[in-house]
Amino acid sequence: MHEKSFPDFLIQSRITTFATSLLFLMYTGGCAVTSNPDDNGGEIIATPDASWCSFSISSDGRWLQYEGDVSPLTDRDSRNASNQRETYLVDLETGENFFAGPDPTVKQRIEQGIGPDGLGCFSPDNQTLYLTIADWNNKTESGQNSNRIENRNSPQVGISTPSRSRARFYYRVDLNSRPLVIQVSDDRNCAERPDPVKPNIRVEQPSDKRIEIYANEGRQLATHRPRGLTSSRIGIWDLDSNQWKSEYSLSPDGSRLAYRISETGMIGFSAPTRGYMLNLNPNENPGPDFLGASVYGMAWDPAGNFYACTSHSKHHRAIAKWTF
């Protein structure tokens, strides 16, 4: 009896096929899953260059501001480099994207490592965007509290300790000017943001492979199981935890709820956080609608339009808008 032999190229081909299949399983299991929001009802309004995605919306719903990559003017090896990011704004009325460029003074500040961070706050009248940065390399003398920030390890917020405080530098962008320019500011005047509203739902997880969501009166709204081919567990933050504010996002009128669910693969990889949207109206189909495989920030504008930053196969990151 003779052993059956296979040509080397056939063995190599099968090894390659197996490796490709394994990578596919890992991919669909959640370690690098990407889905496009424009395939799930979303309209792409911006494609950030940053490695992560942060954005904010003005209280009148006119502007969406997001951060870009590290400024090319900064020394990437400096301590503050990761905090000095480019600033972009979207006019949500026209859809125009704007880059807020630094004026000559701010350019010098960036080169010194004390330029503005990428994500700021809007003024109460929504006419100005304020940016800031803390210089953690240099201590300040005792004195003006308006130009101070507490040390990260300081036990009390709002009390300046000369030996532990750091200088804070302010910047502003006049949203009525064109082009948009970042300038030095003496201080900042940020509008107060309302606290997120906790949704009136009940979340149960009878096992690590099943999540159930119910309305307050007991109506079942959604059931979730692992979506990835190799996912072994799914998880959702409890509404009694401090983390719920970043994991649930209720519409202004309380009729819709966006939320995120994480998955973990069998081989230990943590999956992206998938986003879903529930319709809470009692006489309508609750859904849920799938938003994306990797959903990061979530927010609503006053008109009830939903925004989320998600992964994208072409753009890497995308901020999308959903209208309901």
Rosetta blueprint (number, residue, H / E / L):
1 M L
2 H L
3 E L
4 K L
5 S L
6 F L
7 P L
8 D H
9 F H
10 L H
11 I H
12 Q H
13 S H
14 R H
15 I H
16 T H
17 T H
18 F H
19 A H
20 T H
21 S H
22 L H
23 L H
24 F H
25 L H
26 M H
27 Y H
28 T H
29 G H
30 G H
31 C H
32 A L
33 V L
34 T L
35 S L
36 N L
37 P H
38 D H
39 D H
40 N L
41 G L
42 G L
43 E E
44 I E
45 I E
46 A E
47 T L
48 P L
49 D L
50 A L
51 S L
52 W L
53 C L
54 S L
55 F E
56 S E
57 I E
58 S L
59 S L
60 D L
61 G L
62 R L
63 W E
64 L E
65 Q E
66 Y E
67 E E
68 G E
69 D E
70 V E
71 S L
72 P L
73 L L
74 T L
75 D L
76 R L
77 D L
78 S L
79 R L
80 N L
81 A H
82 S H
83 N H
84 Q L
85 R E
86 E E
87 T E
88 Y E
89 L E
90 V E
91 D E
92 L L
93 E L
94 T L
95 G L
96 E L
97 N E
98 F E
99 F E
100 A E
101 G E
102 P E
103 D L
104 P H
105 T H
106 V H
107 K H
108 Q H
109 R H
110 I H
111 E H
112 Q H
113 G L
114 I L
115 G L
116 P L
117 D L
118 G L
119 L L
120 G L
121 C E
122 F E
123 S L
124 P L
125 D L
126 N L
127 Q L
128 T E
129 L E
130 Y E
131 L E
132 T E
133 I E
134 A E
135 D E
136 W E
137 N E
138 N E
139 K E
140 T L
141 E L
142 S L
143 G L
144 Q L
145 N H
146 S H
147 N H
148 R E
149 I E
150 E L
151 N L
152 R L
153 N L
154 S L
155 P L
156 Q L
157 V L
158 G L
159 I L
160 S L
161 T L
162 P L
163 S L
164 R L
165 S L
166 R E
167 A E
168 R E
169 F E
170 Y E
171 Y E
172 R E
173 V E
174 D E
175 L L
176 N L
177 S L
178 R L
179 P L
180 L L
181 V E
182 I E
183 Q E
184 V E
185 S E
186 D L
187 D L
188 R L
189 N L
190 C L
191 A L
192 E L
193 R L
194 P L
195 D L
196 P L
197 V L
198 K L
199 P L
200 N L
201 I E
202 R E
203 V E
204 E E
205 Q E
206 P E
207 S E
208 D L
209 K L
210 R E
211 I E
212 E E
213 I E
214 Y E
215 A E
216 N L
217 E L
218 G L
219 R L
220 Q E
221 L E
222 A E
223 T E
224 H E
225 R L
226 P L
227 R L
228 G L
229 L L
230 T L
231 S E
232 S E
233 R E
234 I E
235 G E
236 I L
237 W L
238 D L
239 L L
240 D L
241 S L
242 N L
243 Q L
244 W H
245 K H
246 S H
247 E H
248 Y E
249 S E
250 L E
251 S L
252 P L
253 D L
254 G L
255 S L
256 R E
257 L E
258 A E
259 Y E
260 R E
261 I E
262 S E
263 E E
264 T E
265 G E
266 M L
267 I L
268 G L
269 F L
270 S E
271 A E
272 P E
273 T E
274 R E
275 G E
276 Y E
277 M E
278 L E
279 N E
280 L L
281 N L
282 P L
283 N L
284 E L
285 N L
286 P L
287 G L
288 P L
289 D E
290 F E
291 L E
292 G E
293 A L
294 S L
295 V E
296 Y E
297 G E
298 M E
299 A E
300 W E
301 D L
302 P L
303 A L
304 G L
305 N L
306 F E
307 Y E
308 A E
309 C E
310 T E
311 S E
312 H E
313 S L
314 K L
315 H L
316 H E
317 R E
318 A E
319 I E
320 A E
321 K E
322 W E
323 T L
324 F L
